Amino acid sequence: MSAPQPGTWNADPAHFTRPTRRDLIRVGWLGGLGLSLGGFLKMEAAARAAEPANKTEAKAKSVIHIYLQGGFAHMDSFDPKPDAPAEYRGILDTVATRLPGVRFSEHMAKTAAVADKLTVVRSMTHTEVDHSRGEHSMFTGYRPSPALTYPSMGSVTAQQLGVRNDMPPYIVVPTAGSQYLNSGYLSNQYGPFALGTDPGRPGFAVRDLALPRGVDDARFAARKEWKELVDDHFAKTEKDDQLAAMDSFYQRAYGMLGSPTVRDAFSLKNETEETKKLYGMAGLSGPLAFRNGGAARFLIARRLVEAGARFVTVTFGSWDTHAFHYNGIQTQMPVLDVALAGLVTDLDQRGLLDSTLIVVNSEFGRTPKVNAGGGRDHWPRVFSVVLAGGGIKRGQVYGSSDALAAEPTKNALGVEDYAHTLYHLLGIDAKKDLMSPGNRPQQIVMNGKVVKGLLA
């Protein structure tokens, strides 16, 4: 009788040869997910073991974080200054919003029509003028440190709240545009699951959530039964914690790969043309539709939180306009406007806005005065952030900037208070200690407080 091949099963369990890791990857159990062994298991176990004693009730079940990378111009969007000198106010007109006396840029007209569902913060502030340092501040609630990289809010949310409905808890669409959207000093298992490709492109599919080629649902189920038989043999012959961990991990892996609901969450094929039009997918043409992909990215973010994802970051556009500023504004901002207004409207119509926190931010704003090259430079001293849903007060402007959009004049909002407030809405105590390398405790956010004026 010939020896059995690796990863095959004979009638006698004693003849089983344990499959190698390569065999498992080939079958699609690990490689198809792009995850480390035990990732989901550890994520859930850590969350259960780390329940804060004074946990607050979560108003937000999920977060959709819209990241406008490069430095979004507050005076040309949510905080225009039409009475400022021309070299400050720029060339754009303004439009009325649903809030009395509040105006937005002419290119944010659709969002202006849903302003009664938003809180517009016009007093966000920090001191970091470098892109990466500004990103670290806004994504973590900490100023950058040479000794330690802090985890992003998405990673902390994944670590604290864990997996829901077999969905990855933290997802980035399409990719993490910044290193500070990652897990920092936490384990890599709390880093984001990246789509990897733009949902606005034809033929979009998330490779790591597809079944291996040639494997349909029936064959996948058969492989699961085969593995359960193998596990039963191991359980009877070996007492090994790693095997137990592997089994729990695979149950989660099967949950993702074997769930049509999870796979469908990453697809737009079931969305109606009416919904796609609401987000601005209809009528987009040319390179803009694919280079920035706003409409499809925002729509798939809604699908992901609807399916159970806890924190979805959508990167959109390129806003670092040191020159030819208004060229970039006029090609990108209308797409953002329609997609953002569509997201707010869609969530509200579906009854999901009150449980979904929308956060729209950049790493900083741009200089009040237009430079000699027709651009605006980096400006962290005051800029705007938009919040909606998930326990945020509807229909207000929080804080203000001066007549030139250069300094905060009322209710300045620092990154520590900002982060504390977002965590509070998720039911996470930002004063809780996490363990950094060397088993040193680090508060999730130091020296901040919840800003009551932002809450509903």
Buried (B, 14 or more C-beta within 10 A) or exposed (E): EEEEEEBEBEEEBEEBBEBEEEBBBBBBBBBBBBBBBBBBBBBBBBBEEBEBEEEBEBBBBBBBBBBBBBBBBBBBBBBBBEEBEEEBBBEBEBBBBEBEEBBBBBBBBBBBBBBEBBBBBBBBBBEBBEBEBBBBBBBBBBBBEEEEBBBBBBBBBBBBBBBBBBBBBBBBBBBBBBEBBBBBBBBEBBBBBBBBBBBBEEEBBBEBBBBBEEBEEEEBEEBBEBBEEBBEBBEEEEEEEEEBBBBBBBBBBBBBBBBEEBBEBBBBEEBEEEBBBBBBBEEBEEEBBBBBBBBBBBBBBBBBBBBBBBBBBBBBBBBBBBBEBBEBBBBBBBBBBBBBBBBBBBBBEEEBBBBBBBBBBBBBBBBBBBBEEBBBBBBBBBBBBBBBBBBBBBBBBBBBBBEBBBBBBEBBBBBBBBBBBBBBBBBBBBBBEBEBEEEEEBBBBBEBBBBEBBBE
